[in-house]
Each structure stands twice: as C-alpha cells, then as structure tokens.
Amino acid sequence: DYSESVDALQRAVAVLKTQGHDRKQASLVQVSALKELSLIPESAKKTLDAFLQQDPEGLEVSAPEAYGYEFQSHGIIEMLEKLLDEFIAERTKLEKEEMNGKHAYDMLMQDLTAQIQQATQDREEKSEVKSKTLQAKADAEGDLKDTSDTRDADQHYLDDLTATCEMKASD
C-alpha cells in the first residue's frame, strides 16, 4: 500500500537526516588502544608511546583536520524525498478515486432504494385498485343478477296479468 510506503520513506529520510553530518578523524585514544594488543611488537609499542607523549596541540596545528567520513547521501535524501512526494500524490489520487467511487455507489444505492420503494408503492396501489375493481365488478354482477331476476319476475307477472286481462275481456 502507498500508506505503508509513505511511512517507510518518511522514516528513512528522518534516519538519513539524523546521520547527515561529517565524522571526525579517529582520535589518539584509538591509537593508544593499539598498545594493549598482544600482536604489536614491543618496539612498535615504544614508538607509539613516544608519539603519544608529544604535545597533541602541536600535532593539530601542523596539519589541517580532515574528516574521517564526509556525509555523501544528500542525493539519496533528495531522491527519497522526491519519491515520497510522488507516493503522497499517488495515494491522494487513489483516495480521491476511491471516495468518488464510494460516492457513486452510495448514489446508485440511494437511487435503487428509491426505485424499489416507488415500485412497491405502485404495486400496492395497483393491488388496491384491482381489489376495488374486482369488488365493484362483483357488486355490479350481483346487482345485474338481482335486476335480471326482478325483470324476469316482473315479465312473468306482466305475462300472467296480460293473459288474465285478455281472458276477462273475452268473457
């Protein structure tokens, strides 16, 4: 991940910057430590003693002090900082793309949820209209049957009445 790389680069730059100084030449203490070694011949040890007995101030004045190690990693630090900037920019770009994708997903989910709710409401309304229509049809069919039965009964009564009247008129 870019976040892990960014963290690692930040730590690397910090470590290199803390080490970003020149180191001094080895001190005479290190030279005096050579006297303690058993591999050094006695004559060399006496020469070292004589050397160490001299005035150190005089030795420093006679030759300019040179660094034992000059820090040369400035180019590496600059390259790491450039790489760090690139990683941060790429991570920011990816985070932005991820947020845009999440936003698009959220908008899609909101739209689909609204469509589902609207379709459910439409279905319920259609179901209610259908049940009312079926009830009205059943009522109308019942009324039609009642009216037809009443008409048939009235027609039968009329036929009987007409027959009775004709019979009385012919008598």
FENTAWO-V106546 format. One record per backbone hydrogen bond with DSSP energy under -0.5 kcal/mol. CO is the residue of the C=O (numbers start at 1). NH is the residue of the N-H. E is the energy in kcal/mol with one decimal. If there is no record, write none. Layout:
BEGIN
[[CO NH E] [CO NH E]]
END
This chain:
BEGIN
[[1 5 -1.8] [2 6 -2.9] [3 7 -2.4] [4 8 -2.5] [5 9 -2.7] [6 10 -2.4] [7 11 -2.3] [8 12 -2.4] [9 13 -2.7] [10 14 -2.2] [11 15 -2.5] [12 16 -2.6] [13 17 -2.5] [14 18 -1.9] [15 19 -1.4] [17 20 -1.0] [19 21 -2.3] [23 68 -1.5] [23 69 -1.6] [27 30 -0.9] [27 31 -0.9] [28 32 -2.6] [29 33 -1.3] [31 34 -1.3] [32 35 -1.1] [33 36 -1.0] [34 37 -1.1] [37 40 -0.5] [41 45 -1.9] [42 46 -2.1] [43 47 -1.8] [44 48 -2.3] [45 49 -2.3] [46 50 -2.2] [47 51 -2.2] [48 52 -2.8] [49 53 -1.5] [50 54 -0.6] [51 54 -0.9] [54 56 -0.5] [55 59 -1.3] [56 60 -1.9] [57 61 -1.7] [58 62 -1.6] [59 63 -1.1] [66 25 -0.5] [69 23 -3.4] [69 71 -0.5] [73 77 -2.4] [74 78 -2.5] [75 79 -2.4] [76 80 -2.8] [77 81 -2.6] [78 82 -2.4] [79 83 -2.6] [80 84 -2.6] [81 85 -2.4] [82 86 -2.3] [83 87 -2.6] [84 88 -2.6] [85 89 -2.4] [86 90 -2.6] [87 91 -3.0] [88 92 -2.5] [89 93 -2.4] [90 94 -2.7] [91 95 -2.7] [92 96 -2.3] [93 97 -2.5] [94 98 -2.6] [95 99 -2.6] [96 100 -2.6] [97 101 -2.6] [98 102 -2.7] [99 103 -2.7] [100 104 -2.6] [101 105 -2.5] [102 106 -2.9] [103 107 -2.7] [104 108 -2.5] [105 109 -2.9] [106 110 -2.5] [107 111 -2.6] [108 112 -3.0] [109 113 -2.5] [110 114 -2.3] [111 115 -2.5] [112 116 -2.6] [113 117 -2.6] [114 118 -2.6] [115 119 -2.8] [116 120 -2.6] [117 121 -2.5] [118 122 -2.9] [119 123 -2.6] [120 124 -2.5] [121 125 -2.6] [122 126 -2.9] [123 127 -2.6] [124 128 -2.4] [125 129 -2.9] [126 130 -3.0] [127 131 -2.6] [128 132 -2.4] [129 133 -2.8] [130 134 -3.1] [131 135 -2.3] [132 136 -2.8] [133 137 -2.7] [134 138 -2.6] [135 139 -2.8] [136 140 -2.9] [137 141 -3.0] [138 142 -2.5] [139 143 -2.9] [140 144 -2.9] [141 145 -2.5] [142 146 -2.7] [143 147 -3.1] [144 148 -3.1] [145 149 -3.1] [146 150 -2.8] [147 151 -3.0] [148 152 -3.1] [149 153 -2.6] [150 154 -3.1] [151 155 -3.4] [152 156 -2.5] [153 157 -2.6] [154 158 -3.2] [155 159 -2.9] [156 160 -2.5] [157 161 -3.0] [158 162 -3.1] [159 163 -2.3] [160 164 -2.4] [161 165 -2.9] [162 166 -2.6] [163 167 -2.0] [164 168 -2.3] [165 169 -2.5] [166 170 -1.9] [167 171 -1.0]]
END
